Amino acid sequence: MVDKQGIGNCYGEGHLITGARVRPRRGVLGRGTVAAPWIATVAAGGILSAMSAPGQTAGLSVFTDPLIANLGVSRTEISLSYLIGTLVGAAALPFVGRALDRWSVRPVTVAIGAVFAVFLVVLSVAGDIFGLTAGFIGVRMAGQGALSLAATTVVARTITHRRGLALGIATAVGSGGISLAPVFLAAIIPGVGIGGTWRLEALVVACVVVPTALLLPDRRRFPSTGGTEKTAGHPPVHDAESWTLAQAKRTGMFWIIAAGLGATGLLSTALAFNQISILGTQGLSPLEAAANFLPQTLSGITATFAAGALSDRIPAKYCVTFSMATMATALLLIPVITPGWTAILYGLVLGAAGGSLRGIEAAAFVRYFGARYIGSIRGLATAINLASTAAGPLVLSIGHDLSGGYHLPVVCLAVLPLGVGVLSVFARTPSIVDQRRRSNGCHIHAVSGVSSTGSRTRLEV
C-alpha cells in the first residue's frame, strides 16, 4: 500500500522503503515482509509486558511474608489490602483504554511508566496497612493493568502481518519475564530489604519502560487490518468499519472473550495463591508443590506462542473453547493428584489454560472489532480480568472453609469454564451487518450490497 507521498506501510503490507520508491521484499517472516520493524515492535511489546512484573501477582507474592513480619499485620489483612487495591486499580482501566484510543500509545505509555515507578516508591515507604493499600492500588492499576494493556495494544495496533503470531511472541516473552521475577526478587529482598527492593524496581521501571515507550511508533492514523490477510472464519475488519466499545458490548463474542478472561483470571489466581496448600493435601512436599510452577510456566509460554500463531489461521473463539476445556480439566485433576506424573500433568494443563487465552485475546478483539477503538474495548476486558484475579483467592478460601477441603470447591468451580467453553462454540462472528444495524437501528430489508471486505451482504433500511 502506498500513500500520496509514496511511502508504504511496512508494518502491514510488507514493503521496503527506499526514498520515494517502495518495492516488495522477501523477508524472514514470509514473502513481501519487512522483518526489522516487525521484530522491533514485537520486542518492545515483550519488554513492556515483562516490565509489568512488579505489579503482577507473581512479583508481589514474594513480599507477603516479609510484610507480615515487618508491619505486624495478619495474612488476612494483607489479602484484604491486596483485594481492595486490585479492584480499585481495575476500575481505572477503561479510562486508560480510552486514553490509548484518544492519544497515541507513546505518550500514554510514558505516563504509565512514570506513575508505575512513583507508586513503587510509595510502597517502599509504606509503614502501615493504609499506605500498603494505596501502593497496591497504584501498582496493580499501572503494572498488571495499564502497562500490560499498552504493551499488547501497541503490537495489535501497529502490526497487521501475522498479527496473531506477533502478539503470541510478545505475550510469551512477557510471561517468561514475569515468571522469572520472583526468583530474582527472593534473592534481593534479604540483602536490601523490602523498601530497597521496591525502590530498585522503581528505578528499573523508570529506566526501561520510559525509554522503550519513547521509541514506540507514534501513529495516530491506524493501519487497515484488512487487505493482505484473511483469517479462517472471520475476515479482517477495515479501519473504516471499526466497532466502538458501545457496539462491541452488544455482541456475544465480546462477552465470550471477556468471560474467558474473567474465568481464567479468577481460577488461575485462586489456584496459584493456594498452590502449596492444595498440592500439600495431595501428598506433595512444599518444595514439590513450589516446583510445580515450572511445568505451568513452560506450558503457558508454549501455549501462548502456539495460540497466537493459530489465531491467524483459525477462528479465535475455538482458542477460548480450548482454554476453558483445559482449565476445567485442571480443576477436575486436583482430587486425583499424587506425587509424580499426575502432578506434572496438572501443571502442564493449568499452564496451557491461561497461556492459550493470553495468546489470542488481543488479536481476536482486533480481528473482530478493528483497531481504531481497540484501547477502549480491551480496557474493559482487561478490567474484568484484573477484577476477577482479586476475587479468586477469596472465593476458593471461602469454599475451603465451608467444605473443610479443596475437592468439593474445585469441582464446583469447574462448572464456570465448562459453561463458558460451551457457549463459545455457539458464539456468532460479528459482522458489518450487525454493526450497522446496531448503529442505525435498521431492520432487515432485501437490499444487497458488497462490503469493503469483498463479501456480499444484505442490509436493512
Secondary structure, DSSP 8 states (H G I E B T S, - for coil): -B-TTS-B-TTTT-EEEETTEEEE--BTTBTT--HHHHHHHHHHHHHHHHTTGGGSHHHHHTTHHHHHHHH---HHHHHHHHHHHHHHHHHTHHHHHHHHHHS-HHHHHHHHHHHHHHHHHHHHT--SHHHHHHHHHHHIIIIIIIIHHHHHHHHHHH--TTHHHHHHHHHHHHHHHHHHHHHHHHHHHHHHHHHHHHHHHHHHHHHHHHHHHHTS---SS---S-SS--BTTB----GGG---HHHHTTSHHHHHHHHHHHHHHHHHHHHHHTHHHHHHHTT--HHHHHHTHHHHHHHHHHHHHHHHHHTTTS-THHHHHHHHHHHHHHHHHGGG--TTHHHHHHHHHHHHHHHHHHTTHHHHHHHHH-STTHHHHHHHHHHHHHHHHHHHHHHHHHHHHHHSSSHHHHHHHTHHHHHHHHHHHH-----HHHHHHHHH-----SEEEE-TTS-EEEE--
